[in-house]
Amino acid sequence: MKIIYILIVGVLFFIISCTNESVRKDSTASIVPHNLPSDTSNEYIYKFMLEMIKEQKLDIRHGLRLEPHDNCDENGNDSGYLRSLIIKDPPQETKPAKESEPFTVTIDSSGDSLHLKIVENKDYTYEFVGATSNLENCFTREDVNYMLQQKRKLKSFSWDNSRLGFDTTNKKAWYSFSVPLFSKDHKKAIMSVEESCPGLCGSGYTMLFTKQNNVWTSHYGIMHFH
């Protein structure tokens, strides 16, 4: 009888031990994350880039230059270029000229051009229009300062193609991008996009993206060919 009692206790102890071990393993498994990407830094940049690639219908069979362009502006001066896109104050008109003055001057710097209008003796009008950019003035001064700060912070940035999916073995056609710079509210972004091939072949452009209802829309800026 004592032997049967010992056997029953042993079996019960074994069953309880196995149950606890199974619960412990399940509990441990539930807190271990799965399918984590190898790198989650600068997630907002890569999320935007994937949407940009889709919106622009870029060919992922192309290669990718891993070193970003230094500037979103082809002329190599992001500070000056971004400041040219700052929202301008309303046009200002000079006071009417006195009778003794031979002309009046009106300066309009709104929009994407500088418009100088001179009216002389009420008989002749001279106008000068100088283009500054074919992108709308859409950034505030705070936006531009924020974007230039981003650029300094991302000075050592390079593309991780495992998070973009281009074919880096393709040496016949490839893309080059600058790092996108975002406005303070992250509803606008500007960057350069260039498509190249061996020799003097390819084209590029500066692009402005605006976000409405969680959808990015592109606007073409300065274009160049090489």
Rosetta silent file (secondary structure, phi, psi, omega in degrees, C-alpha in Angstrom):
SEQUENCE: MKIIYILIVGVLFFIISCTNESVRKDSTASIVPHNLPSDTSNEYIYKFMLEMIKEQKLDIRHGLRLEPHDNCDENGNDSGYLRSLIIKDPPQETKPAKESEPFTVTIDSSGDSLHLKIVENKDYTYEFVGATSNLENCFTREDVNYMLQQKRKLKSFSWDNSRLGFDTTNKKAWYSFSVPLFSKDHKKAIMSVEESCPGLCGSGYTMLFTKQNNVWTSHYGIMHFH
SCORE:     score description
SCORE:     0.000 S_00000001
   1 L     0.000  -42.454  179.243    0.000    0.000    0.000 S_00000001
   2 H   -62.982  -36.738 -179.952    2.814    2.374    0.881 S_00000001
   3 H   -65.968  -41.897  179.025    4.480    1.654   -2.484 S_00000001
   4 H   -62.936  -41.232  179.915    1.262    2.482   -4.388 S_00000001
   5 H   -61.965  -41.848  179.380    0.939    5.751   -2.430 S_00000001
   6 H   -64.543  -40.266  179.579    4.534    6.712   -3.296 S_00000001
   7 H   -64.798  -42.760  179.958    3.941    5.926   -6.984 S_00000001
   8 H   -62.493  -44.799  178.867    0.773    8.047   -7.088 S_00000001
   9 H   -61.826  -41.229  179.805    2.544   10.997   -5.427 S_00000001
  10 H   -62.845  -43.525  179.543    5.470   10.677   -7.845 S_00000001
  11 H   -63.353  -44.489  178.392    3.194   10.674  -10.900 S_00000001
  12 H   -61.034  -42.435  178.953    1.301   13.728   -9.639 S_00000001
  13 H   -62.107  -39.928  179.581    4.576   15.567   -8.968 S_00000001
  14 H   -65.102  -43.706 -179.861    5.814   14.758  -12.489 S_00000001
  15 H   -63.541  -43.955 -179.551    2.562   16.016  -14.107 S_00000001
  16 H   -64.019  -40.536 -179.676    2.628   19.267  -12.111 S_00000001
  17 H   -63.314  -43.452  179.974    6.294   19.870  -12.964 S_00000001
  18 H   -65.368  -39.821  179.345    5.691   19.401  -16.704 S_00000001
  19 H   -62.840  -45.190  179.876    2.672   21.735  -16.632 S_00000001
  20 H   -63.099  -39.375  179.562    4.645   24.483  -14.884 S_00000001
  21 H   -64.930  -40.708  179.300    7.521   24.146  -17.341 S_00000001
  22 H   -64.685  -42.192  178.282    5.129   24.421  -20.291 S_00000001
  23 H   -63.521  -41.311 -179.620    3.482   27.544  -18.822 S_00000001
  24 H   -63.301  -42.103  179.305    6.883   29.091  -18.142 S_00000001
  25 H   -65.426  -43.332  179.744    8.022   28.510  -21.741 S_00000001
  26 H   -63.382  -39.240 -179.835    4.780   29.907  -23.174 S_00000001
  27 H   -65.730  -40.322  178.746    5.041   32.938  -20.914 S_00000001
  28 H   -66.332  -41.898 -178.811    8.635   33.558  -21.987 S_00000001
  29 H   -63.919  -32.696 -175.525    7.791   33.154  -25.668 S_00000001
  30 H   -70.162  -20.560 -177.803    4.983   35.670  -25.415 S_00000001
  31 L  -102.414    0.333  177.318    7.320   38.472  -24.364 S_00000001
  32 L   -92.293  115.394 -178.662   10.038   37.824  -26.975 S_00000001
  33 L   -68.492  149.559 -179.760    9.376   40.014  -30.063 S_00000001
  34 L  -114.646  155.757  173.362    9.551   38.418  -33.494 S_00000001
  35 L    55.741   38.197  176.231   10.698   39.691  -36.885 S_00000001
  36 L   -71.998  135.371  174.676   12.456   42.764  -35.532 S_00000001
  37 L   -65.218  156.045 -178.051   14.318   44.706  -38.227 S_00000001
  38 L   -68.312  -24.599 -177.851   18.062   44.802  -37.843 S_00000001
  39 L  -145.949  124.462 -179.662   18.015   48.588  -37.526 S_00000001
  40 L  -112.917   10.327  179.337   15.127   50.799  -36.426 S_00000001
  41 L   -71.980  152.742  179.411   16.972   54.139  -36.355 S_00000001
  42 L    51.544   40.437 -176.692   15.661   57.036  -38.482 S_00000001
  43 H   -58.980  -37.084 -177.778   12.417   55.121  -38.973 S_00000001
  44 H   -64.154  -32.353  178.623   10.541   58.238  -40.090 S_00000001
  45 H   -68.181  -47.791 -177.061   12.983   58.732  -42.979 S_00000001
  46 H   -69.728  -33.742  176.246   12.632   55.184  -44.291 S_00000001
  47 H   -63.624  -44.046  176.882    8.851   55.208  -43.880 S_00000001
  48 H   -62.834  -44.237 -177.043    8.691   58.379  -45.965 S_00000001
  49 H   -60.790  -40.503  178.847   11.111   56.958  -48.561 S_00000001
  50 H   -63.909  -37.708  177.151    8.993   53.849  -49.097 S_00000001
  51 H   -70.960  -36.815  178.085    5.945   56.042  -49.689 S_00000001
  52 H   -64.745  -44.680  179.286    7.967   58.317  -51.981 S_00000001
  53 H   -58.321  -41.719  179.225    9.199   55.347  -54.039 S_00000001
  54 H   -69.568  -43.658 -178.233    5.628   54.172  -54.461 S_00000001
  55 H   -64.907  -37.566 -179.794    4.269   57.642  -55.268 S_00000001
  56 H   -86.554   -6.376 -178.980    6.996   58.271  -57.864 S_00000001
  57 L    55.672   46.208  178.196    6.739   54.731  -59.243 S_00000001
  58 L   -71.063  152.279 -176.676   10.502   54.264  -59.044 S_00000001
  59 L   -90.351  110.792 -177.555   11.945   51.049  -60.449 S_00000001
  60 L   -72.169   -5.819  174.003   13.306   48.915  -57.597 S_00000001
  61 L   -77.162  -12.577  175.829   15.343   46.951  -60.184 S_00000001
  62 L   -72.120  160.978  173.878   17.606   50.019  -60.345 S_00000001
  63 E   -81.309 -176.133 -179.898   20.678   50.301  -58.176 S_00000001
  64 E  -143.896  129.665  171.943   21.185   52.785  -55.356 S_00000001
  65 L   -79.506  115.896 -172.850   24.046   55.117  -54.496 S_00000001
  66 L   -72.088  -25.563  177.399   24.424   54.560  -50.761 S_00000001
  67 L   -85.581  119.109 -177.367   26.064   57.917  -50.117 S_00000001
  68 L   -68.061  156.925  169.857   23.344   60.594  -50.178 S_00000001
  69 E   -61.369  147.744 -179.844   23.622   63.824  -52.131 S_00000001
  70 L   -70.903  -27.550 -172.966   24.948   66.638  -49.983 S_00000001
  71 L  -139.040  153.867  172.893   22.130   69.002  -50.953 S_00000001
  72 L   -83.360  -15.819  179.558   18.551   68.991  -52.154 S_00000001
  73 L  -100.050  130.468 -177.992   19.491   71.943  -54.382 S_00000001
  74 L   -61.202  -27.425 -179.311   21.575   71.222  -57.479 S_00000001
  75 L   -77.851   -4.410  173.468   23.533   74.437  -56.928 S_00000001
  76 L    78.284   28.239 -179.378   24.875   73.059  -53.652 S_00000001
  77 L  -138.738   78.463 -177.261   23.532   75.678  -51.284 S_00000001
  78 H   -62.970  -36.382 -178.010   20.659   74.301  -49.208 S_00000001
  79 H   -60.197  -49.832  179.767   20.766   77.180  -46.760 S_00000001
  80 H   -68.475  -41.035 -177.704   20.195   79.800  -49.445 S_00000001
  81 H   -65.591  -46.567 -179.717   17.776   77.673  -51.446 S_00000001
  82 H   -63.273  -37.008  179.500   15.550   76.780  -48.489 S_00000001
  83 H   -68.373  -25.374  176.759   15.471   80.404  -47.388 S_00000001
  84 L   -71.632  -13.868 -179.917   14.265   81.344  -50.880 S_00000001
  85 L  -100.056    7.635  177.180   11.204   79.159  -50.183 S_00000001
  86 E   -69.175  139.105  178.963   10.214   81.002  -46.995 S_00000001
  87 L   -59.635  126.554 -176.745    6.692   82.379  -47.112 S_00000001
  88 L   -84.781  156.839  173.123    6.947   86.037  -48.036 S_00000001
  89 L   -69.865  159.455  178.828    5.158   88.926  -46.430 S_00000001
  90 L   -55.997  149.050 -179.826    2.262   90.443  -48.406 S_00000001
  91 L   -54.796  140.086  179.391    3.360   92.655  -51.335 S_00000001
  92 E  -112.187  136.008  179.818    4.250   96.168  -50.309 S_00000001
  93 E  -117.028  137.582 -179.939    3.547   99.199  -52.458 S_00000001
  94 L   -68.224  160.650  176.485    5.260  102.522  -52.049 S_00000001
  95 L   -64.373  150.080  179.442    3.308  105.621  -51.251 S_00000001
  96 L   -55.193  140.814 -178.600    1.966  107.507  -54.284 S_00000001
  97 L   -71.168  146.049  174.736    4.586  109.731  -55.822 S_00000001
  98 L   -72.662  162.868 -177.544    4.364  113.433  -55.393 S_00000001
  99 L   -59.587  -28.727 -177.408    3.819  115.526  -58.492 S_00000001
 100 L   -79.884  -13.626 -178.418    7.461  116.533  -58.503 S_00000001
 101 L   -87.019  137.362 -173.971    8.629  112.877  -58.563 S_00000001
 102 L   -78.234  -17.580 -176.630    9.117  111.419  -62.045 S_00000001
 103 E  -156.654  166.401  172.956    8.095  107.818  -61.241 S_00000001
 104 E  -122.957  154.158 -177.258    6.659  105.332  -58.713 S_00000001
 105 E  -126.390  132.357  174.873    8.013  101.864  -57.868 S_00000001
 106 E  -122.114  127.681  179.290    6.052   98.751  -56.863 S_00000001
 107 E  -117.840  125.793  178.240    7.895   95.631  -55.654 S_00000001
 108 E  -123.966  111.449 -179.754    6.122   92.284  -55.354 S_00000001
 109 L  -109.446   17.352  178.154    8.217   89.382  -53.996 S_00000001
 110 L   -77.790  170.375  178.274    5.339   87.003  -53.330 S_00000001
 111 L    68.153 -140.474 -173.913    4.957   83.691  -55.110 S_00000001
 112 L  -113.827   23.943 -179.556    7.909   82.344  -57.026 S_00000001
 113 E  -151.533  164.362  173.519    9.325   85.514  -58.587 S_00000001
 114 E  -104.642  119.984 -173.462   10.546   89.017  -57.933 S_00000001
 115 E  -117.043  114.621  179.918    8.338   91.534  -59.739 S_00000001
 116 E  -111.893  122.789 -178.433    9.562   95.116  -60.101 S_00000001
 117 E  -123.158  126.586 -179.285    7.193   97.618  -61.699 S_00000001
 118 E  -120.074  124.403  177.267    8.164  101.218  -62.524 S_00000001
 119 E  -111.450  120.032 -175.043    5.617  103.744  -63.697 S_00000001
 120 E  -113.471  122.657  174.581    7.151  106.915  -65.152 S_00000001
 121 L    53.631   23.129  177.403    5.180  110.138  -65.734 S_00000001
 122 L    61.414    8.525 -177.941    1.983  108.066  -66.015 S_00000001
 123 L  -112.533  -31.659 -175.510    2.891  107.443  -69.648 S_00000001
 124 E  -125.886  143.811  178.290    5.445  104.598  -69.580 S_00000001
 125 E  -128.239  130.150  176.481    5.621  101.398  -67.560 S_00000001
 126 E  -116.648  134.721  179.640    8.710   99.199  -67.143 S_00000001
 127 E  -129.199  142.057  176.418    8.450   95.742  -65.612 S_00000001
 128 E  -132.199  126.414  178.173   11.114   93.264  -64.574 S_00000001
 129 E  -121.259  118.961  178.905   10.370   89.696  -63.474 S_00000001
 130 E  -114.179  119.010 -177.774   13.202   87.590  -62.107 S_00000001
 131 E   -71.481  138.859  177.195   12.524   83.918  -61.411 S_00000001
 132 L  -114.473  -35.093  179.282   13.732   82.565  -58.081 S_00000001
 133 L  -170.034  151.270  175.675   12.201   79.081  -57.955 S_00000001
 134 L   -99.841   17.645  169.751    9.358   77.140  -59.506 S_00000001
 135 L  -103.980  148.333 -179.865    8.303   75.754  -56.122 S_00000001
 136 L   -69.502  152.784  174.749    5.819   77.615  -54.018 S_00000001
 137 L   -78.447  106.235 -169.762    6.979   79.515  -50.969 S_00000001
 138 L  -129.571   -2.773 -177.469    5.681   77.171  -48.307 S_00000001
 139 E  -104.905  146.902  171.378    8.159   77.141  -45.400 S_00000001
 140 L   -88.969  169.599  176.183    8.305   79.358  -42.353 S_00000001
 141 H   -62.363  -36.722  178.162   11.604   80.583  -40.922 S_00000001
 142 H   -64.154  -38.175  176.953   11.141   78.093  -38.100 S_00000001
 143 H   -59.759  -49.463 -176.350   10.749   75.306  -40.690 S_00000001
 144 H   -63.236  -43.825  177.640   13.979   76.241  -42.450 S_00000001
 145 H   -61.672  -39.392  178.728   15.962   76.455  -39.206 S_00000001
 146 H   -64.802  -40.795 -179.062   14.527   73.065  -38.195 S_00000001
 147 H   -69.031  -41.108  177.893   15.476   71.542  -41.564 S_00000001
 148 H   -67.005  -31.362  175.446   19.022   72.871  -41.481 S_00000001
 149 H   -67.381  -40.050  175.411   19.353   71.447  -37.975 S_00000001
 150 H   -58.447  -45.173 -177.528   18.236   68.050  -39.332 S_00000001
 151 H   -59.978  -43.199  178.673   20.862   68.280  -42.050 S_00000001
 152 H   -64.574  -39.620 -178.297   23.635   68.902  -39.522 S_00000001
 153 H   -66.929  -33.331 -176.084   22.408   66.037  -37.352 S_00000001
 154 L   -99.379   25.141 -176.130   22.330   63.607  -40.312 S_00000001
 155 L   -58.122  -34.244 -177.331   25.739   64.607  -41.664 S_00000001
 156 L   -99.194   13.949 -176.921   27.069   61.025  -41.414 S_00000001
 157 L   -68.439  141.912  170.130   23.889   59.362  -42.713 S_00000001
 158 L  -140.531  153.353 -174.978   24.104   56.688  -45.413 S_00000001
 159 L   -73.042  138.096  172.355   21.338   54.607  -46.975 S_00000001
 160 L  -101.745   98.564 -173.667   20.551   51.130  -45.667 S_00000001
 161 H   -65.892  -20.336  177.857   19.317   49.429  -48.839 S_00000001
 162 H   -63.862  -16.678  179.635   17.931   46.464  -46.883 S_00000001
 163 H  -102.532    0.632  179.297   15.196   48.881  -45.813 S_00000001
 164 L  -119.394  -38.913  171.563   14.540   50.206  -49.332 S_00000001
 165 L    91.325   22.203  175.277   14.899   47.164  -51.594 S_00000001
 166 L   -80.240  166.982  179.488   16.812   48.356  -54.670 S_00000001
 167 L   -95.064   95.791 -175.286   19.099   46.070  -56.672 S_00000001
 168 L   -71.397   -7.530  176.365   22.579   47.251  -55.718 S_00000001
 169 L   -82.989  -10.975 -178.767   24.133   44.864  -58.270 S_00000001
 170 L   -79.286  111.421  179.655   22.667   46.939  -61.109 S_00000001
 171 L  -104.070    5.739 -178.666   25.469   49.126  -62.486 S_00000001
 172 L   -97.680  -21.992  178.395   23.579   50.190  -65.621 S_00000001
 173 L  -155.157  132.213 -178.372   20.941   52.327  -63.913 S_00000001
 174 E  -152.250  161.094  178.105   20.766   53.639  -60.363 S_00000001
 175 E  -105.732  151.557  171.643   19.163   56.276  -58.175 S_00000001
 176 E  -131.396  134.352 -179.487   20.787   58.896  -55.970 S_00000001
 177 E  -127.729  151.203  163.883   18.875   60.743  -53.255 S_00000001
 178 E   -89.386  163.556  176.909   19.569   63.468  -50.780 S_00000001
 179 L   -71.734  127.647  179.644   18.298   62.893  -47.260 S_00000001
 180 L   -63.546  137.443  177.845   14.739   64.277  -47.088 S_00000001
 181 E  -109.633  130.612 -172.381   14.425   67.324  -44.845 S_00000001
 182 E  -106.359  146.149  173.100   11.103   67.779  -43.032 S_00000001
 183 L   -67.150  169.224 -174.393    9.232   70.874  -41.933 S_00000001
 184 L   -60.831  -34.433  179.085    8.650   71.335  -38.225 S_00000001
 185 L   -90.423    2.385  179.284    5.188   69.733  -38.382 S_00000001
 186 L    58.549   29.812  176.074    6.495   66.926  -40.671 S_00000001
 187 L  -106.208   -0.071  174.982    3.801   67.713  -43.241 S_00000001
 188 E  -137.781  147.274  177.625    6.276   68.905  -45.864 S_00000001
 189 E  -147.022  148.235  179.568    9.545   67.401  -47.073 S_00000001
 190 E  -134.491  142.576 -177.493   12.109   68.388  -49.686 S_00000001
 191 E  -163.935  168.171  173.317   14.825   66.302  -51.329 S_00000001
 192 E  -106.983  144.144  178.166   16.690   65.668  -54.569 S_00000001
 193 E  -128.880  127.430 -178.357   16.073   62.603  -56.739 S_00000001
 194 E  -134.385  136.268  175.485   18.469   61.637  -59.506 S_00000001
 195 E  -112.669  125.928 -173.290   18.464   58.769  -61.989 S_00000001
 196 E  -128.732  162.715  172.992   21.849   57.951  -63.536 S_00000001
 197 E  -149.161  167.368 -175.252   23.556   55.574  -65.944 S_00000001
 198 L   -57.022  144.768 -179.669   27.173   55.194  -67.090 S_00000001
 199 L    81.051 -162.891  178.506   28.704   58.175  -68.872 S_00000001
 200 L   -82.222   78.065 -172.219   26.974   61.519  -69.323 S_00000001
 201 E  -146.294  128.356  175.330   23.526   60.055  -68.884 S_00000001
 202 E   135.381  175.714  179.331   20.694   60.820  -66.508 S_00000001
 203 E  -153.191  162.208  179.504   18.548   63.522  -64.969 S_00000001
 204 E  -153.841  170.509 -177.681   17.548   64.800  -61.578 S_00000001
 205 E  -160.718  157.294  171.223   15.275   67.225  -59.829 S_00000001
 206 E   -92.731  135.924 -177.320   14.447   68.846  -56.525 S_00000001
 207 E  -127.961  139.194  173.167   11.084   67.736  -55.176 S_00000001
 208 E  -106.866  133.642  177.106    8.732   69.123  -52.575 S_00000001
 209 E  -117.786  134.509  176.477    6.299   66.723  -50.912 S_00000001
 210 E  -120.460  143.733 -175.459    3.219   67.830  -49.000 S_00000001
 211 E  -112.754  122.671  175.413    1.153   65.579  -46.750 S_00000001
 212 E  -136.558  132.551 -178.414   -2.623   65.766  -46.547 S_00000001
 213 L    53.622   40.168  177.902   -4.905   63.078  -45.092 S_00000001
 214 L    63.807   21.605  178.030   -1.785   60.914  -44.527 S_00000001
 215 E  -122.532  129.806  178.916   -0.989   60.937  -48.270 S_00000001
 216 E   -88.671  132.693  177.365    2.200   62.470  -49.704 S_00000001
 217 E  -120.693  136.720 -175.192    1.876   64.474  -52.939 S_00000001
 218 E   -96.216  150.944  176.045    4.898   65.534  -55.011 S_00000001
 219 E  -135.950  125.541 -177.005    5.680   68.894  -56.617 S_00000001
 220 E   -78.052  135.928  176.740    8.540   69.242  -59.105 S_00000001
 221 E  -111.646 -135.713 -178.024   11.143   71.899  -58.505 S_00000001
 222 E   -63.726  130.297  179.383   14.477   72.622  -60.165 S_00000001
 223 E  -114.731  151.057  177.317   15.356   70.044  -62.847 S_00000001
 224 E  -147.966  158.601  178.776   18.717   69.290  -64.447 S_00000001
 225 E  -127.730  151.125  177.690   20.214   66.939  -67.010 S_00000001
 226 L  -150.686    0.000    0.000   23.714   65.511  -67.312 S_00000001
